Amino acid sequence: MSAANYLPAPALAGLAILAIVGLTWGYASATKPPPVCVASDASRGVTIVVVDTTDPLSPTLARRMTATIENERDKVPVGARLVVLAVNPAEASEPVELASACNPGNSTGSNPLITTGSRLDRRWRDSFVDPVNAAITRAAENPPAKSSPLLETISAVLNRPDFDGRVVLRRLVLISDMVQNDADYSQLGKGDPWKRFEKSELAKDLPLDLSGVDVAVDYLLRPEYRGIQGSKHKAFWAKLASSHGAADFHFIGQPAEPAPAASTDNQTIARR
């Protein structure tokens, strides 16, 4: 004999309502994307992209900047964070934060029994892709400046609580012509850039510990810096990175060049 013979009609109606509520709650729970990003959690890695627009970006360089940021965005693992900063000549120790976004993941490889792909993709766009796109727009609109404190900016990045030695997986990407120019040290002058740097006050006072950091440079070539940019200039930055502990250093989209050997003396420069 079925349960219907033992239960009155109102009880059956109540059971039906409970069943519908349960199914609705279960579906909502299954389709709601599970949280994967916590603002204070940097354990899954952080990529910081520094954009240098202290010199104007030509249309070609602007497209290159966009392509590099988008490429870095697409390489960020699920649960890891991408931060986009702009060089701030007015206050070199405080780069302007244009975006800080965690990759929550999209529908690729998702399980439809756990959540719906459309919700995953919407969350991915709203919380990750759109903020990065807005940062690209803001970076392209930054006004040029007379100084370009790249070394001070790198030092400031390394001092961020979301990018210091407590973060295991760190990647630093510099989109710049890499021509350092400020009162403490400028590469616009003549002579060997490394020897001049060694004699500068900046080399003595600037904390710069790249231990464990993967460093990549999108080297923006500018006609006005033909006499500065080139193999010797690139060697300066490769030597700086290797002598300060970088886990890896390379120029984006360019053939690998052997990094100059770092001497014992060089390893103490700009460290505290």
NULUMNU-450023 format. One record per residue: z, y, x of N, C-alpha, C in turn. Coordinates in steps of 0.1 Angstrom, whole numbers. Each point is the difference from the previous one (the first is absolute). Layout:
! NULUMNU-450023
<<Z; Y; X>; <Z; Y; X>; <Z; Y; X>>,
...
//
This chain:
! NULUMNU-450023
<<0; -12; 9>; <0; 12; -9>; <0; 12; 9>>,
<<-8; 10; -4>; <-1; 12; 9>; <11; 9; -2>>,
<<2; 10; 10>; <11; 9; 0>; <-1; 10; -12>>,
<<-13; 1; -5>; <-2; 9; -12>; <8; -5; -12>>,
<<2; -13; -1>; <7; -6; -11>; <15; 3; 0>>,
<<5; 4; 12>; <14; 2; 2>; <4; 15; 0>>,
<<-10; 9; 3>; <2; 14; 2>; <-5; 8; -12>>,
<<7; 9; -5>; <-5; 9; -11>; <-11; 9; 6>>,
<<-7; 6; -10>; <-11; 8; 4>; <4; 12; 9>>,
<<11; 7; -4>; <4; 12; 9>; <3; -4; 14>>,
<<5; -12; 2>; <3; -5; 14>; <-13; -2; 7>>,
<<-9; -6; -6>; <-13; -3; 6>; <-7; 13; 4>>,
<<1; 10; -9>; <-6; 13; 3>; <6; 6; 12>>,
<<14; -1; 1>; <7; 5; 12>; <-5; -6; 12>>,
<<-1; -13; 0>; <-5; -8; 12>; <-14; 5; 4>>,
<<-8; 2; -10>; <-14; 5; 3>; <0; 13; 7>>,
<<9; 9; -5>; <1; 14; 6>; <5; -1; 15>>,
<<10; -9; 2>; <5; -2; 13>; <-11; -5; 10>>,
<<-8; -10; -6>; <-10; -5; 9>; <-10; 10; 4>>,
<<-4; 9; -10>; <-10; 10; 3>; <6; 10; 10>>,
<<12; 4; -1>; <7; 9; 9>; <0; -6; 14>>,
<<4; -13; 0>; <0; -7; 13>; <-13; 0; 7>>,
<<-11; -4; -8>; <-13; 0; 6>; <-4; 14; 5>>,
<<3; 10; -8>; <-4; 14; 4>; <7; 4; 13>>,
<<13; -3; 1>; <8; 4; 12>; <-6; -8; 12>>,
<<-3; -13; -2>; <-5; -8; 11>; <-13; 5; 5>>,
<<-9; 4; -10>; <-13; 5; 4>; <2; 13; 8>>,
<<8; 9; -5>; <3; 13; 7>; <5; -2; 13>>,
<<9; -10; 2>; <6; -2; 13>; <-10; -6; 9>>,
<<-9; -9; -5>; <-10; -6; 8>; <-10; 10; 5>>,
<<-3; 10; -9>; <-11; 9; 4>; <4; 12; 7>>,
<<13; 2; 1>; <5; 12; 7>; <0; -3; 15>>,
<<-6; 8; 9>; <-1; -3; 14>; <14; 0; 6>>,
<<3; -10; 8>; <13; -1; 7>; <1; 11; 11>>,
<<11; 6; 2>; <2; 11; 10>; <-1; -6; 14>>,
<<-8; 7; 9>; <-1; -5; 13>; <3; 11; 10>>,
<<2; 12; -5>; <2; 12; 9>; <13; 6; -2>>,
<<8; 2; 10>; <12; 8; 0>; <-1; 11; 10>>,
<<3; 12; -5>; <-2; 12; 8>; <7; 0; 14>>,
<<12; -6; 0>; <7; 0; 13>; <-3; -12; 8>>,
<<-8; -9; -4>; <-3; -13; 7>; <-12; 2; 9>>,
<<1; -1; 13>; <-11; 1; 9>; <-2; -13; 8>>,
<<6; -11; -5>; <0; -12; 7>; <-14; -7; 0>>,
<<-8; 4; -9>; <-14; -6; 0>; <-10; 8; 8>>,
<<4; 10; 6>; <-8; 8; 9>; <-4; 14; -6>>,
<<-3; 9; 9>; <-4; 13; -3>; <-12; 5; 9>>,
<<-10; 5; -7>; <-11; 6; 7>; <1; 15; -2>>,
<<0; 8; 11>; <-1; 15; -2>; <-13; 5; 6>>,
<<-7; 7; -8>; <-12; 6; 4>; <2; 15; 1>>,
<<-3; 5; 12>; <2; 15; 3>; <-14; 6; 1>>,
<<-2; 10; -9>; <-13; 7; 0>; <2; 14; 6>>,
<<-9; 2; 10>; <0; 13; 7>; <-12; 9; -5>>,
<<3; 10; -8>; <-10; 9; -4>; <2; 14; 5>>,
<<7; 1; 12>; <2; 13; 6>; <-13; 6; 4>>,
<<-11; -8; 2>; <-14; 5; 1>; <-7; -4; -13>>,
<<-9; 8; -5>; <-7; -4; -12>; <-7; -13; 0>>,
<<-1; -7; -11>; <-7; -13; -1>; <-14; 3; -5>>,
<<-10; -4; 8>; <-14; 0; -5>; <-1; -10; -11>>,
<<-11; 1; -8>; <-2; -11; -10>; <0; -14; 5>>,
<<-6; -2; 12>; <0; -13; 7>; <14; -4; 3>>,
<<8; 9; 6>; <14; -4; 4>; <8; -2; -12>>,
<<-2; 7; -11>; <8; -2; -12>; <-3; -13; -6>>,
<<-13; -5; 1>; <-3; -13; -5>; <6; -11; 9>>,
<<1; 3; 13>; <6; -9; 9>; <15; -2; -3>>,
<<6; 12; -2>; <15; 0; -4>; <2; -9; -12>>,
<<-8; 3; -10>; <1; -8; -13>; <-1; -15; 2>>,
<<-11; -3; 8>; <-2; -15; 2>; <11; -6; 7>>,
<<6; 7; 10>; <11; -6; 8>; <12; -2; -8>>,
<<4; 10; -8>; <12; -1; -9>; <-2; -11; -10>>,
<<-12; -1; -6>; <-2; -10; -10>; <0; -14; 6>>,
<<-5; -1; 13>; <1; -13; 7>; <14; -4; 3>>,
<<8; 10; 4>; <14; -3; 2>; <8; -4; -13>>,
<<-4; 7; -10>; <6; -3; -13>; <-3; -15; -4>>,
<<-12; -4; 2>; <-4; -13; -4>; <6; -11; 9>>,
<<5; 4; 11>; <6; -10; 9>; <15; -1; -1>>,
<<6; 9; -8>; <14; -1; -2>; <4; -12; -8>>,
<<9; -9; 5>; <4; -12; -7>; <8; 4; -13>>,
<<0; -9; -9>; <8; 2; -12>; <15; 1; 3>>,
<<6; 10; -5>; <14; 3; 3>; <2; 9; 12>>,
<<-11; 3; 7>; <1; 9; 12>; <-3; 14; -5>>,
<<2; 10; 9>; <-1; 14; -4>; <-10; 7; 9>>,
<<-8; 10; -7>; <-9; 8; 7>; <5; 15; -1>>,
<<1; 7; 11>; <4; 14; -1>; <-11; 8; 7>>,
<<-4; 11; -7>; <-10; 9; 6>; <6; 13; 3>>,
<<-1; 5; 12>; <6; 12; 5>; <-11; 10; 5>>,
<<3; 12; 0>; <-9; 10; 6>; <8; 8; 11>>,
<<-7; 2; 11>; <6; 8; 11>; <4; 14; -5>>,
<<12; 4; 4>; <5; 13; -5>; <3; 9; 12>>,
<<-10; 8; 3>; <2; 9; 12>; <12; 10; -2>>,
<<3; 4; -12>; <10; 9; -2>; <14; -6; 3>>,
<<2; -13; -2>; <12; -7; 3>; <-4; -14; 4>>,
<<-2; -1; 13>; <-6; -13; 5>; <9; -12; -2>>,
<<13; 2; -1>; <10; -11; -2>; <0; -4; -14>>,
<<-7; 7; -9>; <0; -4; -14>; <-14; -1; -5>>,
<<-7; -11; 3>; <-14; -2; -6>; <1; 0; -15>>,
<<-11; 5; -6>; <0; 1; -14>; <-4; -14; -6>>,
<<9; -4; -9>; <-3; -13; -7>; <-9; 2; -11>>,
<<-12; -7; 0>; <-9; 1; -10>; <1; -11; -10>>,
<<5; -12; 4>; <1; -11; -8>; <10; -10; 6>>,
<<7; -7; -8>; <8; -12; 5>; <0; -10; -12>>,
<<-8; -11; 2>; <-2; -9; -11>; <1; -14; 5>>,
<<6; -9; -8>; <1; -14; 3>; <-11; -7; -8>>,
<<-5; -10; 7>; <-11; -8; -7>; <7; -11; -9>>,
<<-1; 1; -13>; <6; -9; -9>; <-9; -13; -2>>,
<<-12; 1; 5>; <-9; -11; -2>; <-9; 2; -12>>,
<<-12; -6; -1>; <-8; 1; -11>; <-2; -14; -6>>,
<<-10; -2; -8>; <-2; -13; -7>; <-6; -11; 8>>,
<<-4; 3; 12>; <-6; -10; 9>; <9; -11; 3>>,
<<-3; -12; -4>; <8; -11; 2>; <12; -1; -9>>,
<<1; 8; -10>; <12; 0; -9>; <0; -12; -9>>,
<<11; -4; -6>; <2; -11; -9>; <0; 6; -14>>,
<<-10; -3; -9>; <0; 6; -13>; <12; -5; -9>>,
<<7; -11; 4>; <11; -5; -7>; <12; 9; 2>>,
<<0; 8; 11>; <12; 8; 4>; <-3; 14; -5>>,
<<-12; 6; 2>; <-3; 13; -4>; <-14; 2; -2>>,
<<-4; 10; -7>; <-15; 3; -3>; <-6; 8; 12>>,
<<-12; -4; 3>; <-7; 7; 11>; <-2; 15; -2>>,
<<-2; 4; -13>; <-3; 14; -3>; <13; 8; 3>>,
<<12; -5; -3>; <12; 7; 3>; <2; 2; 15>>,
<<-3; -11; 7>; <2; 1; 15>; <-10; 10; 6>>,
<<-12; 0; -5>; <-10; 10; 5>; <4; 14; -3>>,
<<5; 2; -12>; <4; 13; -5>; <11; 5; 9>>,
<<10; -8; 2>; <12; 4; 9>; <-5; 3; 14>>,
<<-9; -8; 5>; <-5; 1; 14>; <-7; 14; 1>>,
<<-9; 3; -10>; <-7; 13; 0>; <10; 12; -1>>,
<<9; -1; -10>; <9; 11; -3>; <10; 3; 12>>,
<<6; -11; 6>; <10; 3; 9>; <-4; -1; 15>>,
<<-13; -4; 2>; <-4; -2; 14>; <-13; 7; 3>>,
<<-11; -4; -7>; <-13; 6; 3>; <-1; 15; -3>>,
<<5; 4; -12>; <-1; 14; -4>; <8; 9; 9>>,
<<12; -3; 4>; <7; 9; 9>; <-7; 1; 14>>,
<<-6; -11; 4>; <-7; 1; 13>; <-12; 8; -1>>,
<<-7; -1; -11>; <-12; 8; -3>; <3; 15; 0>>,
<<12; 3; -7>; <4; 14; -1>; <3; 5; 14>>,
<<6; -8; 9>; <3; 4; 14>; <-13; 3; 7>>,
<<-10; -8; -2>; <-13; 3; 7>; <-5; 13; -4>>,
<<1; 4; -13>; <-5; 13; -5>; <8; 11; 6>>,
<<13; -2; 1>; <9; 11; 5>; <-3; 2; 15>>,
<<-2; -11; 7>; <-2; 1; 15>; <-13; 8; 3>>,
<<-10; -3; -8>; <-13; 7; 2>; <1; 15; -3>>,
<<10; 4; -8>; <2; 14; -4>; <9; 8; 10>>,
<<7; -7; 9>; <9; 6; 9>; <-7; 11; 8>>,
<<5; 12; 2>; <-6; 11; 8>; <1; -3; 15>>,
<<-10; 4; 8>; <1; -2; 14>; <11; 9; 6>>,
<<4; -3; 13>; <11; 7; 6>; <-4; 2; 15>>,
<<7; 9; 6>; <-2; 3; 14>; <5; -10; 10>>,
<<11; -7; -4>; <6; -10; 9>; <-1; -14; -6>>,
<<1; -10; 8>; <-1; -14; -4>; <11; -8; 8>>,
<<12; -1; -6>; <11; -7; 7>; <0; -15; -3>>,
<<-9; -7; 6>; <-2; -14; -3>; <12; -8; 6>>,
<<4; 3; 12>; <11; -8; 6>; <13; 2; -8>>,
<<3; 12; -4>; <12; 3; -7>; <-1; -7; -14>>,
<<-12; -1; -6>; <-1; -6; -12>; <2; -15; 1>>,
<<-5; -7; 10>; <3; -14; 3>; <15; -2; 1>>,
<<6; 8; 8>; <15; -1; 2>; <7; 1; -13>>,
<<-4; 9; -9>; <6; 2; -13>; <-2; -12; -9>>,
<<-12; -6; 1>; <-2; -12; -8>; <9; -11; 4>>,
<<2; -2; 13>; <9; -11; 5>; <14; 3; -3>>,
<<4; 12; -5>; <14; 3; -3>; <2; -2; -15>>,
<<-10; -3; -8>; <2; -2; -14>; <8; -13; -3>>,
<<9; 1; -9>; <8; -12; -3>; <-8; -12; -5>>,
<<-12; 3; -6>; <-8; -11; -5>; <-10; -5; 11>>,
<<2; 5; 13>; <-10; -4; 10>; <7; -1; 14>>,
<<13; 0; 0>; <7; -1; 13>; <1; -15; 4>>,
<<8; -3; 10>; <1; -13; 5>; <5; -11; -9>>,
<<6; 4; -11>; <5; -9; -10>; <-11; -7; -8>>,
<<-12; 6; 0>; <-12; -5; -7>; <-7; -9; 10>>,
<<-2; -13; -4>; <-6; -10; 9>; <-15; 2; 2>>,
<<-7; 1; -11>; <-15; 1; 0>; <-4; 15; -2>>,
<<-4; 6; 11>; <-4; 14; 0>; <-14; 3; 5>>,
<<-8; 7; -8>; <-13; 4; 5>; <-2; 15; -2>>,
<<-4; 6; 11>; <-2; 15; 0>; <-15; 2; 2>>,
<<-6; 8; -9>; <-14; 3; 1>; <-2; 15; 1>>,
<<-7; 5; 10>; <-2; 14; 2>; <-15; 3; -2>>,
<<-2; 9; -10>; <-14; 5; -3>; <-1; 14; 6>>,
<<-6; 1; 12>; <1; 12; 7>; <-10; 1; 11>>,
<<-3; 12; 5>; <-8; 2; 12>; <9; -3; 12>>,
<<13; -1; -2>; <10; -3; 11>; <1; 10; 11>>,
<<-4; 13; -3>; <1; 11; 9>; <13; 7; -2>>,
<<10; -4; 7>; <14; 6; 0>; <-2; 15; 4>>,
<<6; 9; -8>; <0; 14; 3>; <11; 7; -6>>,
<<10; 3; 8>; <11; 9; -4>; <6; 7; 12>>,
<<11; 7; -2>; <5; 8; 11>; <6; -8; 11>>,
<<5; -12; -3>; <7; -9; 10>; <-10; -8; 8>>,
<<-11; -4; -6>; <-10; -7; 8>; <-13; 0; -8>>,
<<-11; 4; 7>; <-13; 1; -6>; <-10; -7; 9>>,
<<-9; -7; -7>; <-11; -7; 7>; <-13; 9; 1>>,
<<1; 12; -4>; <-11; 9; 1>; <-2; 6; 14>>,
<<10; -1; 8>; <-1; 5; 14>; <-7; -10; 9>>,
<<-3; 4; 12>; <-7; -8; 10>; <10; -9; 7>>,
<<-6; -10; 7>; <8; -9; 8>; <2; -13; -7>>,
<<6; -10; 7>; <3; -13; -5>; <11; 1; -11>>,
<<-3; -5; -12>; <9; 2; -12>; <13; -7; 2>>,
<<0; -12; 7>; <12; -7; 2>; <9; 7; 10>>,
<<-5; 4; 11>; <8; 7; 10>; <6; 13; -5>>,
<<-8; 7; -8>; <5; 12; -6>; <11; -3; -10>>,
<<-1; -11; -7>; <10; -4; -10>; <13; -4; 7>>,
<<-1; -7; 11>; <12; -4; 7>; <8; 12; 5>>,
<<-7; 11; 3>; <7; 12; 5>; <5; 9; -12>>,
<<-3; -3; -12>; <4; 8; -11>; <14; -2; -5>>,
<<6; 10; -6>; <13; -2; -6>; <0; -10; -11>>,
<<-11; -1; -7>; <-2; -9; -11>; <3; -15; 4>>,
<<-6; -3; 12>; <2; -14; 5>; <15; -3; 4>>,
<<7; 10; 3>; <14; -2; 4>; <9; -1; -12>>,
<<-3; 7; -11>; <9; 2; -11>; <-3; -8; -13>>,
<<-13; -5; -1>; <-4; -5; -13>; <3; -15; -1>>,
<<8; -4; -10>; <3; -15; -2>; <-13; -6; -5>>,
<<-4; -11; 6>; <-13; -6; -4>; <1; -15; 3>>,
<<6; -8; -9>; <1; -14; 3>; <-8; -8; -10>>,
<<-11; -5; 5>; <-10; -7; -9>; <2; -16; 1>>,
<<12; -4; 4>; <2; -14; 1>; <-3; -8; -13>>,
<<-9; -9; 1>; <-3; -9; -11>; <-10; 6; -10>>,
<<-4; 12; 2>; <-9; 7; -9>; <-15; -3; 3>>,
<<-7; -4; -10>; <-15; -1; 1>; <-6; 13; -3>>,
<<-7; 6; 11>; <-6; 13; -1>; <-15; 0; 0>>,
<<-6; 7; -10>; <-15; 0; -1>; <-4; 15; -1>>,
<<-11; 4; 6>; <-4; 13; 0>; <-15; 1; -6>>,
<<-2; 8; -10>; <-13; 3; -5>; <-4; 13; 7>>,
<<-8; -2; 11>; <-2; 11; 9>; <-12; 9; -5>>,
<<4; 11; -5>; <-10; 9; -6>; <-7; 9; 11>>,
<<-12; -3; 2>; <-8; 8; 10>; <-4; 13; -5>>,
<<2; 11; 8>; <-4; 13; -4>; <-8; 7; 11>>,
<<-11; 6; -4>; <-9; 6; 10>; <7; 11; 8>>,
<<10; 7; -5>; <7; 10; 7>; <9; -5; 11>>,
<<3; -14; -1>; <9; -6; 10>; <-8; -10; 9>>,
<<-13; 3; 2>; <-7; -10; 8>; <5; 0; 15>>,
<<5; 11; 4>; <5; 1; 14>; <14; -6; 2>>,
<<6; -4; -12>; <14; -6; 1>; <0; -14; -4>>,
<<-7; -3; -11>; <0; -14; -5>; <-9; -9; 8>>,
<<3; -13; 0>; <-8; -9; 8>; <10; -10; 6>>,
<<-5; -8; 10>; <7; -11; 6>; <13; 4; 6>>,
<<1; 11; 7>; <12; 4; 7>; <11; 5; -11>>,
<<-5; 6; -10>; <9; 5; -11>; <5; -12; -8>>,
<<-8; -10; -2>; <4; -12; -7>; <10; -8; 8>>,
<<-3; 0; 13>; <9; -7; 10>; <14; 6; 0>>,
<<1; 13; -2>; <13; 7; -1>; <9; -7; -11>>,
<<-6; -1; -12>; <7; -5; -12>; <3; -15; 1>>,
<<-9; -7; 6>; <2; -14; 3>; <12; -2; 9>>,
<<0; 8; 11>; <11; -1; 9>; <13; 4; -6>>,
<<0; 11; -8>; <12; 4; -7>; <6; -11; -8>>,
<<-9; -7; -8>; <5; -10; -9>; <5; -12; 8>>,
<<-7; -4; 10>; <5; -12; 7>; <12; 3; 8>>,
<<2; 12; 5>; <12; 3; 8>; <12; 3; -8>>,
<<-2; 0; -13>; <11; 3; -9>; <2; -12; -10>>,
<<-5; -12; 4>; <4; -12; -7>; <-9; -4; -12>>,
<<-11; 6; -3>; <-8; -4; -11>; <-4; -14; 0>>,
<<1; -7; -11>; <-4; -14; 0>; <-15; -2; 1>>,
<<-7; 10; -5>; <-15; -1; 1>; <-5; 15; -1>>,
<<-11; 2; 6>; <-6; 14; -1>; <-15; -2; 0>>,
<<-7; 6; -9>; <-15; -1; 0>; <-6; 12; -8>>,
<<-12; 3; 3>; <-8; 10; -7>; <-8; -7; -11>>,
<<1; 5; -12>; <-6; -6; -12>; <-15; 2; 1>>,
<<-8; -11; -2>; <-14; 0; 0>; <-7; 2; 13>>,
<<8; -2; 11>; <-6; 2; 14>; <4; -12; 8>>,
<<-9; -3; 10>; <3; -11; 9>; <13; 1; 7>>,
<<6; -11; 2>; <13; 0; 7>; <-1; 4; 14>>,
<<9; 8; 5>; <0; 4; 14>; <13; -4; 6>>,
<<-1; -5; 13>; <13; -5; 6>; <9; 12; 2>>,
<<13; -2; -4>; <10; 10; 1>; <4; 1; 14>>,
<<2; 13; 5>; <5; 2; 14>; <14; -6; 2>>,
<<2; -6; 11>; <13; -6; 3>; <11; 11; 0>>,
<<11; -2; -6>; <11; 9; 0>; <9; -2; 11>>,
<<3; 11; 8>; <9; -2; 11>; <14; 1; -5>>,
<<9; -4; 9>; <14; 0; -4>; <5; 15; -3>>,
<<-5; 9; 8>; <3; 14; -2>; <-4; 5; -14>>,
<<-12; -4; -4>; <-6; 4; -12>; <8; -5; -12>>,
<<7; -12; 1>; <7; -5; -11>; <12; 8; -3>>,
<<5; 8; 8>; <12; 8; -3>; <-4; 14; -6>>,
<<-13; 3; 0>; <-4; 13; -4>; <2; 1; -15>>,
<<5; 11; -5>; <2; 3; -14>; <9; -10; -7>>,
<<8; -7; 7>; <10; -9; -7>; <14; 6; 1>>,
<<8; -4; -9>; <15; 3; 1>; <7; -13; 0>>,
//
